[in-house]
Amino acid sequence: MTAYRGRFAPSPTGPLHAGSLVAALASWLDARAHGGSWLLRIEDLDTPRCVHSADQIILQQLAACGLVSDEPVVWQSQRGGLYQAALVRLIAQGAAYPCACSRKDIAAALTAQGVSRERHHAAVYPGTCRPERGGLRGRTAHAWRFRLPVEATVHWTDARLDEQQQDVAAEVGDFVLQRAEGLWAYQLAVVVDDAAQGITHVVRGEDLADNTPRQILLQRALNLTTPIHHHTPLVLGANGEKLSKQNGAQALELNDPLVALNSAGAVLGLAAATGTLPEALAGWTAQWASTIGAPPCSTEPLP
């Protein structure tokens, strides 16, 4: 049986807030409840949005909450060679192609087809630069896209959300692997890194659930194992949408980490804890283990 390996992978666009602590705590508890390892990965690929020193602030915030990686932390910005190798594999098997389309081009193509874009939803790529449709036609490539297989409806089971499915062709289209600026896209990087780090369980916020089918398709194309997924409840802002820096999320106040952790635990359905931080984490680990049917485990990682 493969040993449990989980991870928390924040983007350093600012300090952690209440919503991100929910995902961090859930992923840590799931790892400890399974007697497994918990890793930290800094997803700093979107360099224009990254805030200087935010990665170190995040690590300090997690440490103050007793959440420390069992292995050295990795930064995606240092792993470009792995993503390039994966892209080369996909190109070689005809599963990736260059794209010259700008956002304006895509919008115009969809308008010509009579397709309207829903608010808050990304435009579905219409396949303009697919090789069978003429490819670049003399234009300069700005990105690389994943060529969806003929059957692109993905079914998967989420540990919390149960049976899920998505028709990726209808809802997303051929998606970007490398962006115009040469930046690696999240979908490719997370699949490559989860495989390279041997991640068996992905516990993250529910807002990322609709990324799962795209990642499963990439895992299949690269002959990689798909982890077990568990998408956690979201903390909502005053506008009813996911709490984020865009709708007023404040950096965690950690003068008393147990207060912040109790708030996160409440979102996860855990009983409020008192006492010391180690005692609280041990109690929550036991609660989490009981909900997933795992035997009680120590809060210490396996040797």
Secondary structure, DSSP 8 states (H G I E B T S, - for coil): ----EEEE----SSS--HHHHHHHHHHHHHHHHTT-EEEEEE----GGG--TTHHHHHHHHHHHTT---SS--EEGGG-HHHHHHHHHHHHHTT-EEEE---HHHHHHHHHHTT----TTS------TT-GGGTTTTT----EEEE---S--EEEEEETTTEEEEEEHHHHT-S-EEE-TTS-B-HHHHHHHHHHHTT--EEEEEGGGGGGHHHHHHHHHHTT----EEEEE---B-TTSSB--GGGT------SSHHHHHHHHHHHTT-----S-HHHHHHHHHHHHHHHHT-----SS---
